[in-house]
Amino acid sequence: MSRFTLTRRGGLAAVERTVRVVGGPGLTMVAVFLLRGSSGPAVLAWVGFALLGLGLVATGAGGYCPLYARLGFGRSRLIGGLRYGKD
């Protein structure tokens, strides 16, 4: 039997969830601020950054990242819950 037990693929650790929930709105606000003075192709870039910020908030709040799950990342823990680490 392995020392590690998979908890959930795509699951986010508490620190990463916090960074996403705090950083996502910041990225969105910067993108919206810069969007106001832009024109042409730059508008699409800033809209993309704003959507990325909203996606970070959504994945951070939910604690699950579909991209991480697709790439096979996940959280695992030692039996007994003493340490967290990668698979």
Residue pairs with C-beta under 8 A, 6 or more apart in sequence:
3 78
3 79
4 76
4 77
4 78
4 79
4 85
4 87
5 76
5 77
5 79
6 74
6 76
6 87
7 74
7 75
7 76
7 77
8 64
8 74
8 75
9 68
9 69
9 72
9 73
9 74
10 64
10 65
10 66
10 67
10 68
10 69
10 70
10 73
10 74
11 63
11 64
11 68
11 74
11 75
12 20
12 59
12 60
12 63
12 64
12 65
12 68
12 75
13 75
13 84
16 60
17 60
17 61
17 63
18 60
19 60
20 56
20 57
20 59
20 60
21 56
21 57
21 60
21 61
23 53
23 56
24 53
24 54
24 55
24 56
24 57
24 60
25 53
25 57
26 53
27 49
27 50
27 52
27 53
27 56
28 49
28 50
28 53
28 54
28 57
29 53
30 49
31 46
31 47
31 49
31 50
31 53
32 46
32 50
34 46
35 43
35 46
35 47
35 50
38 46
59 65
59 66
65 73
68 74
72 87
73 86
73 87
74 86
74 87
75 84
76 84
76 85
76 86
76 87
77 83
77 84
77 85
